[in-house]
C-alpha cells in the first residue's frame, strides 16, 4: 500500500535577494523583485524544495491553481 504524505502549503510574497527562476513560466526574477514562495502551513518546508512563482503568474493564475497545478504534473 502506497502512502503519500502531503504537506499543506501556501504562497507568501518575498523580495528576491538573488536571481531565481519561476517554476511555472521560467521567467527570471531579479534581485529586488517580488515573487511568491511556497511555505508549509503547519510543517516546515525546506527552502530547497519550496517552489517559487513570479508575480505575473501569481496574478494571472492565483495561489490555488498554481499549487494544485504543480502537484498534478
N, C-alpha and C positions, 0 to 999 in steps of 0.2 A: 504494500500500500504506500503510495507516494504522498508525503505530507509536505505542504508548502507553507512556509512561514512568511506571511505578508506583513510588512511594516506600513502602518498608516502614515502617509506623508502629506505635506503641504508645501506651497511655494512661498518663499519670503524674498522681498527685494533686498538686493545687496549692491554695493558700489564696487566695481572691479578694481582690484589692486594691481592686476597683471592681465595680460592678454588671455582671454578664454574664448571658447567657441560654443555657440548654441547647439545643443544636441538635436534640435528639431530641424533647423534650416542651414546649419553650418556657417552662419554669419559670425564674423569675428567681433568680439566685444572688447573694446579697447579700455585701457586704464581710465578710470573716472566715469565710465558709463554705468548706467543702472542695468542690472539683469536680475533674474529670479532663480534662486537656488532651492532645490528640494531639501526638505528637512523632515525628520521624523517627528510625529505629533507626540507620541508617548515614549518612543525609544530613540536612542542615538542612531543617526545615520552618518556613517563616516564620510568626510568630505571627498574622499577619493571615488566613492560610488554615487555621490549626490549629483543628480542631473542639473544642468544649467541651461536656462532658456533666455533668449534675448527679449527685450521689452516689446518688440514688434510682434513676435509670436505670442507672447503673453496677452497683449491687447487684442490680437486677432482671434485667438482660439480660447483663451481663458484657462484657468488653473485646472478645472475638472477634465476638460478634453485633453490637455497636454499630459497630465498624469495618467489618465486612463489609456490614451492612445499609445503611449510608450510601453506600457506593460503588456499590451496585446500584440505587439510586433514580434 
